[in-house]
Amino acid sequence: RPIVGSMKKKPVTDYPMPTLLQLQAILEKSNLFIGNNNGPRHMAVAAGIPTIGLFSKLDPNHWTPPGTSLHVCLRPEPEKDESGNEVLLAKNLSPEKAIAAVDKAIEETAAHRK
């Protein structure tokens, strides 16, 4: 909610599960995709839409095309569990880091379109 509240335009944040054709139509109208590592994100990547992927346990380098600034991956800061092992929990992904990534992606997208 802190991210949505700071945005100038209200994003689509909650909608019923679309069909593949509906998802294609949504992506065709999109300038940026923000979400976890999932099928819709991969479709956005394939369509050339800039993405911000939110990762926790998976290695984002394995799931993101190399050599492009269009696709940004965010991971939470690790913390130690009871056994002293480092774990990555989505709750540790800072809203500030996500907002900065969104702002940068919007600026780069706007510059690319000029």
N, C-alpha and C positions, 0 to 999 in steps of 0.2 A: 503493500500500500504506500510506503514512503516514495517509491519510484513513481507510481502512477500519479500521486498527488503533486509531484514536482514537474510533471509534463505539461507543455502548453496546450497540446491537443489531447483529448481523451482517447486512449487506445482501446482496441477491442481486447478485453481481458477475460471475458467469460461468454462462451457460446456453446450450443449443443454440438455433439460430435458430428462433423460434416462428412459427407461422402467424399470419395476421391475427386469427383468432378467439382463439388462445392469447394473443396480445399484448393484445387487448381484455380478456381475463380477468386478465392480469397487472396491467394498468393499473387495472382496477376495484378491485384490492386494494392499490393504491399510494397513499401519502400524498405522495410527492415523486419526481420524475423527474430524474435527473442524467445528462447525456450530451451528445454532440456534436450539431450541427445535423443532424438526420436525420428520417426518417419517423416512428419511434416518438416522438420529441419532439413533432412536430407533432400526433400523435394525442393525446398527453398534454395539450397545450395545448387542443385541441378538447374534451377531456373535462373541462377545468377543474382539472386536477391541477397544482399548482405545479411549475415546472421551473427547473433551473439548466442553462443551455446553455453549453457550452464551445466557444468560437469561436477561430479563428486568422485566416485570411485574409478571411473573409466579414464584412460589416458586420452586426452583431447587430441593429441597429435596423431593418434591412430584413426580418428574419426573426422578429421578436418582436412580439406585440401591444402597441400603445402604451397608455399610461395605466393600467397595472396593475403592482402590486408582486408579483404571483404568479409572474412570469417574469423571472428574473435572468439576465443574460448576463455571462460572464467571458471576458476576453481576456488573453493574455499581454502582458508588458511587451515593447516593441519592442527590438530590438538592431540594430546596424549589420552589414551584410554586407561582403565584401571591397571592394566598390565604394563603400561609404559610404551605401548605401540602407538605410532602415529596413525590417526584416522582422519578422513576427510568427511565432514558433515555439512550438508547444504545450509544449515542454520548459521554456519561461519562464513558464508559468502556475504561480504558487506554490501549494503545498499549503495554506499558511496562509490565503491568500485564498479558496480553495475551501472550507476548513473553516468559515471565518467566514460564508460565504454559506449553507452548509448549516445551521449553527446558527441563523442569522437566519430562514431559511425555515421551519425546524421550529418556532421560537417563534411566528412569524406564523400558521402553520397551526393550531397549538394554540390561540392566542388567538381565531382566527376560528371555531373549532368550539365555543367555550364559549357 
